[in-house]
Amino acid sequence: MPNMLGEVVSQMLSTFSDARLVGRVEPGADPILAAQESGANVLILREDDPAARPLLAARSISVFALAESGREGTLLTVLQRRIALDADTIEQMRQLLRRPRGTS
């Protein structure tokens, strides 16, 4: 992501009282793995980033991965919404990011 655009997004997200900006992913690194290792709960990618492609292609989908025991599993829900980066919609983004999170 270009530095200037990254700074704009970072400034907007820094207004979230419960957000913690952890930095940028090195070129060539796996962004999802880097986010997990850093403890981030939000990953910002460009739409044309190869790591974003499978996530964006999934659209709104839920995946239930059944455990080997067959008695439980993990539910992952992907909710896709297009949001403008402006002052009028930043609250909508804040609410979406604050939705209840499950445990791992």
Secondary structure by P-SEA (a helix, b strand, c coil): ccaaaaaaaaaaacccccccccccccccccaaaaaaaacccbbbbccccccaaaaaaaccbbbbbbccccccbbbbbbbbbbbccccccaaaaaaaaacccccc
